[in-house]
Amino acid sequence: RAHLDQFVVALWPTRAATRAGYREALAQRNAQLLRVRGGRSPAESLAPWTQTLALAGVSLAADRRAAVARVAEVFVEHAGELGLSGTVTVSYRERVPTGDAAELGAAITDALEADLARGHTTRGPHRDDLEFARDGRTLRRYGSQGEQRLALLALLLAERDAIAAERDRPPLLLLDDVMSELDAARRARLVARLRAGGQVIVSATEREHVPGWDSEGVALVGVP
């Protein structure tokens, strides 16, 4: 969720206010929940914060859906290039519907008993997630660590493409020790994609893990 929100802001900086507004409303509602739980306020006092949270939540979820839509198709292309087999998808997984504020507000209100028991708001976009799947099965549960790493790399490359299209230039990409978990063929595919354009910083424990490390245009730092 945090990564997706950061990507939204990278695409559309002015939408940072949407995330900030949701976090503020969530914090206020959670604080009021504790007052109600402790008998210091009536349950009805939650209604204004529930409404505020629902309004902010609808906007936040819409931004996230739009951001995922921008990368979904290119993500599939990059995943295939990196050798992730099967029908691969990335999607925004909503735990409760956020079609409009009334619908989301009703879902939050329906969970009041659980909220009071746990001391925090249990429904809303803060419970949503980004989901990778292959052949209809989530990689988080059914994929190997290597497959999950490939999906994440494909997402980063797709996000880089989307930001480059939005700003007319690719952003700096940082990859920390991703090569050690890839075989030689996948390393070569990743490097070929990275060399297609834009500045990239890759950390690795062995320089041989980065194909073409001795090529023109590659600078080595911290190598004895």
C-alpha contacts under 8 A as a table, 3 or more apart, distances in Angstrom:
res1	aa1	res2	aa2	distance
1	R	4	L	5.09
1	R	5	D	6.16
1	R	126	H	7.44
1	R	128	D	7.00
1	R	129	D	5.48
1	R	130	L	6.57
2	A	5	D	5.09
2	A	6	Q	6.20
3	H	6	Q	5.08
3	H	7	F	6.26
4	L	7	F	5.04
4	L	8	V	6.28
4	L	64	R	6.77
4	L	67	A	7.85
4	L	130	L	7.43
5	D	8	V	5.02
5	D	9	V	6.40
5	D	19	R	7.27
5	D	64	R	6.95
6	Q	9	V	5.17
6	Q	10	A	6.16
7	F	10	A	4.91
7	F	11	L	6.20
7	F	67	A	7.40
7	F	159	E	7.35
8	V	11	L	5.21
8	V	12	W	5.97
8	V	13	P	7.56
8	V	15	R	7.29
8	V	16	A	7.89
8	V	63	D	6.74
8	V	64	R	6.65
8	V	67	A	5.93
9	V	12	W	4.95
9	V	13	P	4.48
9	V	14	T	7.12
9	V	15	R	5.95
9	V	16	A	5.48
10	A	13	P	5.80
10	A	163	I	7.01
11	L	67	A	7.87
11	L	162	A	7.63
11	L	163	I	5.71
11	L	166	E	6.68
12	W	15	R	5.74
12	W	16	A	7.84
13	P	16	A	5.83
14	T	17	A	6.61
15	R	18	T	5.34
15	R	19	R	7.24
15	R	63	D	7.97
16	A	19	R	5.51
16	A	20	A	6.36
17	A	20	A	4.97
17	A	21	G	5.90
18	T	21	G	5.17
18	T	22	Y	6.30
18	T	56	A	6.71
18	T	59	S	6.72
18	T	60	L	5.95
19	R	22	Y	5.20
19	R	23	R	6.24
19	R	60	L	6.18
20	A	23	R	5.19
20	A	24	E	6.19
21	G	24	E	5.18
21	G	25	A	6.20
21	G	56	A	6.38
22	Y	25	A	5.14
22	Y	26	L	6.05
22	Y	53	L	6.21
22	Y	56	A	5.05
22	Y	57	G	6.12
22	Y	60	L	7.27
23	R	26	L	5.07
23	R	27	A	6.12
24	E	27	A	5.15
24	E	28	Q	6.23
25	A	28	Q	5.14
25	A	29	R	6.14
25	A	49	W	6.54
25	A	52	T	6.32
25	A	53	L	5.19
25	A	56	A	7.69
26	L	29	R	5.18
26	L	30	N	6.07
26	L	49	W	7.99
26	L	53	L	6.16
26	L	121	T	7.43
27	A	30	N	5.16
27	A	31	A	6.17
28	Q	31	A	5.09
28	Q	32	Q	6.22
28	Q	49	W	6.95
29	R	32	Q	5.02
29	R	33	L	6.06
29	R	46	L	6.72
29	R	49	W	5.34
29	R	50	T	6.81
29	R	53	L	7.74
29	R	121	T	7.42
30	N	33	L	4.93
30	N	34	L	6.49
30	N	119	G	7.01
30	N	120	H	5.05
30	N	121	T	6.10
31	A	34	L	5.33
31	A	35	R	6.65
32	Q	35	R	5.00
32	Q	36	V	6.27
32	Q	41	S	7.81
32	Q	45	S	7.66
32	Q	46	L	6.52
33	L	36	V	5.08
33	L	37	R	5.97
33	L	46	L	7.09
33	L	115	D	7.45
33	L	116	L	6.41
33	L	119	G	6.36
33	L	120	H	6.70
33	L	121	T	7.99
34	L	37	R	4.89
34	L	38	G	6.03
34	L	116	L	7.49
34	L	119	G	5.95
34	L	120	H	7.78
35	R	38	G	5.12
35	R	39	G	6.28
35	R	40	R	5.09
35	R	41	S	5.55
36	V	39	G	5.09
36	V	40	R	5.70
36	V	41	S	4.65
36	V	42	P	5.69
36	V	43	A	5.83
36	V	116	L	7.78
37	R	40	R	7.59
37	R	116	L	5.79
37	R	119	G	7.39
38	G	41	S	7.77
39	G	42	P	7.11
41	S	45	S	6.69
42	P	45	S	5.67
42	P	46	L	7.98
43	A	46	L	5.82
43	A	47	A	7.96
44	E	47	A	5.72
45	S	48	P	6.90
46	L	49	W	5.51
46	L	50	T	6.05
47	A	50	T	5.02
47	A	51	Q	6.22
48	P	51	Q	5.20
48	P	52	T	6.24
49	W	52	T	4.95
49	W	53	L	5.91
50	T	53	L	5.07
50	T	54	A	6.06
50	T	105	G	6.12
50	T	108	I	7.07
50	T	109	T	7.28
51	Q	54	A	5.08
51	Q	55	L	6.23
51	Q	101	A	7.35
51	Q	105	G	5.98
52	T	55	L	5.27
52	T	56	A	6.29
53	L	56	A	5.23
53	L	57	G	5.83
53	L	105	G	7.73
54	A	57	G	4.88
54	A	58	V	6.18
54	A	101	A	4.98
54	A	102	A	7.40
54	A	104	L	5.58
54	A	105	G	5.09
54	A	108	I	7.99
54	A	124	G	7.71
55	L	58	V	5.47
55	L	59	S	6.76
55	L	100	D	7.84
55	L	101	A	5.05
56	A	59	S	5.32
56	A	60	L	6.20
57	G	60	L	4.99
57	G	61	A	6.03
57	G	98	T	7.42
57	G	101	A	7.69
57	G	104	L	7.83
57	G	124	G	6.68
57	G	125	P	5.98
58	V	61	A	5.28
58	V	62	A	6.14
58	V	98	T	5.49
58	V	99	G	7.00
58	V	100	D	6.13
58	V	101	A	6.04
58	V	104	L	7.50
59	S	62	A	5.11
59	S	63	D	6.29
60	L	63	D	5.22
60	L	64	R	6.35
60	L	125	P	7.32
61	A	64	R	5.07
61	A	65	R	6.13
61	A	98	T	6.97
61	A	125	P	6.28
62	A	65	R	5.15
62	A	66	A	6.16
63	D	66	A	5.16
63	D	67	A	6.19
64	R	67	A	5.07
64	R	68	V	6.21
64	R	92	Y	7.25
65	R	68	V	5.21
65	R	69	A	6.13
65	R	92	Y	6.19
66	A	69	A	5.08
66	A	70	R	6.39
67	A	70	R	5.19
67	A	71	V	6.91
68	V	71	V	5.41
68	V	72	A	5.89
68	V	90	V	7.54
68	V	91	S	6.51
68	V	92	Y	6.66
69	A	72	A	5.30
69	A	73	E	7.75
70	R	73	E	7.60
70	R	162	A	6.67
71	V	74	V	5.45
71	V	75	F	5.71
71	V	155	L	7.46
71	V	158	A	5.43
71	V	159	E	6.16
71	V	162	A	6.61
72	A	75	F	5.15
72	A	76	V	6.60
72	A	89	T	6.99
72	A	90	V	5.93
72	A	91	S	7.34
72	A	158	A	7.92
73	E	76	V	5.39
73	E	77	E	6.79
74	V	77	E	5.03
74	V	78	H	6.28
74	V	158	A	5.55
75	F	78	H	5.20
75	F	79	A	6.02
75	F	89	T	7.61
75	F	90	V	7.37
75	F	154	A	5.52
75	F	155	L	5.55
75	F	157	L	7.51
75	F	158	A	5.18
76	V	79	A	5.12
76	V	80	G	6.25
76	V	88	V	6.09
76	V	89	T	6.38
76	V	154	A	7.67
77	E	80	G	5.26
77	E	81	E	6.30
78	H	81	E	4.98
78	H	82	L	6.19
78	H	154	A	5.01
78	H	155	L	7.86
78	H	157	L	7.06
78	H	158	A	7.08
79	A	82	L	5.20
79	A	83	G	6.41
79	A	84	L	5.34
79	A	85	S	7.97
79	A	88	V	7.32
79	A	150	L	6.82
79	A	151	A	6.18
79	A	153	L	7.98
79	A	154	A	5.08
80	G	83	G	5.14
80	G	84	L	5.37
80	G	85	S	6.55
81	E	84	L	7.56
81	E	189	R	6.77
82	L	150	L	6.77
82	L	154	A	7.47
82	L	186	R	5.68
82	L	189	R	5.95
82	L	190	L	6.42
83	G	186	R	6.70
84	L	88	V	7.67
84	L	147	E	6.68
84	L	150	L	6.72
84	L	151	A	7.47
85	S	88	V	7.49
85	S	134	R	8.00
86	G	134	R	5.98
86	G	135	D	5.99
87	T	134	R	5.28
87	T	135	D	4.94
87	T	136	G	7.76
88	V	132	F	7.31
88	V	133	A	5.63
88	V	134	R	4.32
88	V	135	D	6.43
89	T	132	F	5.81
89	T	133	A	5.29
89	T	134	R	6.40
90	V	130	L	7.18
90	V	131	E	5.65
90	V	132	F	4.63
90	V	133	A	6.45
91	S	130	L	5.98
91	S	131	E	5.35
91	S	132	F	6.70
92	Y	128	D	7.52
92	Y	129	D	6.16
92	Y	130	L	4.86
92	Y	131	E	6.21
93	R	128	D	5.75
93	R	129	D	5.28
93	R	130	L	5.90
93	R	131	E	6.27
94	E	97	P	6.60
94	E	98	T	7.88
94	E	125	P	7.00
94	E	127	R	7.75
94	E	128	D	4.88
94	E	129	D	6.86
95	R	123	R	7.59
95	R	124	G	7.51
95	R	125	P	7.68
95	R	127	R	6.71
95	R	128	D	5.67
96	V	104	L	7.19
96	V	107	A	7.00
96	V	123	R	7.00
96	V	124	G	6.73
96	V	125	P	7.97
97	P	103	E	6.91
97	P	104	L	6.24
97	P	107	A	7.99
98	T	101	A	6.93
98	T	103	E	6.49
98	T	104	L	5.22
99	G	103	E	6.57
99	G	104	L	7.33
100	D	103	E	5.47
100	D	104	L	6.40
101	A	104	L	5.16
101	A	105	G	5.75
102	A	105	G	5.06
102	A	106	A	6.09
103	E	106	A	5.24
103	E	107	A	6.40
104	L	107	A	5.08
104	L	108	I	6.26
104	L	124	G	7.26
105	G	108	I	5.12
105	G	109	T	6.11
106	A	109	T	5.05
106	A	110	D	6.07
107	A	110	D	5.17
107	A	111	A	6.65
107	A	123	R	7.08
108	I	111	A	5.40
108	I	112	L	6.97
108	I	121	T	7.60
108	I	122	T	7.59
108	I	123	R	5.45
108	I	124	G	6.88
109	T	112	L	5.37
110	D	113	E	7.74
111	A	114	A	5.38
111	A	115	D	6.07
111	A	122	T	7.04
111	A	123	R	7.12
112	L	115	D	4.91
112	L	116	L	6.11
113	E	116	L	5.30
113	E	117	A	6.27
114	A	117	A	5.05
114	A	118	R	6.17
114	A	122	T	7.20
115	D	118	R	5.24
115	D	119	G	5.58
115	D	120	H	5.23
115	D	121	T	5.20
115	D	122	T	5.82
116	L	119	G	5.04
116	L	120	H	6.93
121	T	124	G	7.70
122	T	127	R	7.34
123	R	126	H	7.52
123	R	127	R	6.41
124	G	127	R	5.79
124	G	128	D	7.26
125	P	128	D	4.97
131	E	138	T	6.86
131	E	139	L	7.90
131	E	140	R	7.86
132	F	138	T	5.79
132	F	139	L	5.66
132	F	140	R	7.25
132	F	148	Q	7.98
132	F	151	A	6.98
133	A	136	G	5.69
133	A	137	R	5.14
133	A	138	T	4.12
133	A	139	L	5.15
134	R	137	R	5.36
134	R	138	T	6.41
134	R	139	L	6.55
137	R	141	R	7.90
137	R	142	Y	6.63
138	T	141	R	5.72
138	T	142	Y	6.01
138	T	143	G	7.15
139	L	142	Y	4.98
139	L	143	G	4.05
139	L	144	S	7.34
139	L	147	E	7.38
139	L	148	Q	6.18
140	R	143	G	5.93
140	R	148	Q	6.98
143	G	146	G	7.98
143	G	147	E	5.83
143	G	148	Q	6.28
144	S	147	E	5.14
144	S	148	Q	6.25
145	Q	148	Q	5.11
145	Q	149	R	6.15
146	G	149	R	5.02
146	G	150	L	6.26
146	G	181	E	6.45
146	G	182	L	7.22
147	E	150	L	5.04
147	E	151	A	6.25
148	Q	151	A	5.10
148	Q	152	L	6.26
149	R	152	L	5.11
149	R	153	L	6.21
149	R	178	V	8.00
150	L	153	L	5.07
150	L	154	A	6.13
151	A	154	A	5.04
151	A	155	L	6.20
152	L	155	L	5.00
152	L	156	L	6.25
153	L	156	L	5.09
153	L	157	L	6.22
154	A	157	L	5.17
154	A	158	A	6.13
155	L	158	A	5.02
155	L	159	E	6.05
156	L	159	E	5.06
156	L	160	R	6.08
157	L	160	R	5.00
157	L	161	D	6.31
158	A	161	D	5.10
158	A	162	A	6.28
159	E	162	A	5.01
159	E	163	I	6.13
160	R	163	I	5.26
160	R	164	A	6.06
160	R	170	P	6.28
160	R	171	P	6.44
160	R	173	L	7.60
161	D	164	A	5.07
161	D	165	A	6.19
161	D	170	P	6.86
162	A	165	A	5.15
162	A	166	E	6.25
163	I	166	E	4.99
163	I	167	R	6.03
163	I	168	D	7.97
163	I	169	R	7.69
163	I	170	P	6.55
163	I	171	P	6.98
164	A	167	R	5.23
164	A	168	D	5.20
164	A	169	R	4.51
164	A	170	P	4.06
164	A	171	P	6.50
165	A	168	D	5.20
165	A	169	R	6.91
165	A	170	P	7.72
167	R	170	P	7.55
169	R	198	G	7.80
170	P	197	G	7.71
170	P	198	G	5.46
170	P	199	Q	7.75
171	P	198	G	6.99
171	P	199	Q	7.37
172	L	198	G	6.88
172	L	199	Q	5.28
172	L	200	V	5.80
172	L	201	I	7.71
173	L	199	Q	6.56
173	L	200	V	4.75
173	L	201	I	6.27
174	L	200	V	5.97
174	L	201	I	4.91
174	L	202	V	6.09
175	L	178	V	6.32
175	L	200	V	7.67
175	L	201	I	6.24
175	L	202	V	4.81
175	L	203	S	6.42
176	D	202	V	5.93
176	D	203	S	4.95
176	D	204	A	7.10
177	D	180	S	6.31
177	D	202	V	6.99
177	D	203	S	5.04
177	D	204	A	4.71
177	D	205	T	7.06
178	V	181	E	6.19
178	V	182	L	7.26
178	V	203	S	7.75
178	V	204	A	7.36
179	M	182	L	5.28
179	M	183	D	7.94
179	M	187	R	6.26
179	M	204	A	6.63
179	M	209	H	5.89
179	M	210	V	6.92
180	S	183	D	7.90
180	S	204	A	7.26
180	S	205	T	7.68
180	S	209	H	6.75
182	L	185	A	7.98
182	L	186	R	5.86
182	L	187	R	5.93
183	D	186	R	5.48
183	D	187	R	6.17
184	A	187	R	5.08
184	A	188	A	6.24
184	A	209	H	7.90
185	A	188	A	5.20
185	A	189	R	6.35
186	R	189	R	4.97
186	R	190	L	6.08
187	R	190	L	5.16
187	R	191	V	6.14
187	R	209	H	7.40
187	R	210	V	6.89
187	R	211	P	6.83
188	A	191	V	5.21
188	A	192	A	6.08
188	A	210	V	7.87
188	A	211	P	5.89
189	R	192	A	5.13
189	R	193	R	6.35
190	L	193	R	5.19
190	L	194	L	6.20
191	V	194	L	4.92
191	V	195	R	6.03
191	V	210	V	7.29
191	V	211	P	6.69
191	V	212	G	7.94
192	A	195	R	5.28
192	A	196	A	6.54
193	R	196	A	5.30
194	L	197	G	6.50
194	L	198	G	7.48
194	L	200	V	7.05
195	R	198	G	7.42
204	A	207	R	6.40
204	A	209	H	6.75
204	A	210	V	7.47
205	T	209	H	7.70
206	E	209	H	5.45
206	E	210	V	7.77
207	R	210	V	5.66
207	R	213	W	6.59
207	R	223	V	7.98
208	E	211	P	6.42
208	E	213	W	7.15
210	V	213	W	5.55
212	G	215	S	5.12
213	W	218	V	6.19
213	W	219	A	7.97
213	W	220	L	7.76
214	D	218	V	6.67
215	S	218	V	5.88
220	L	223	V	6.41
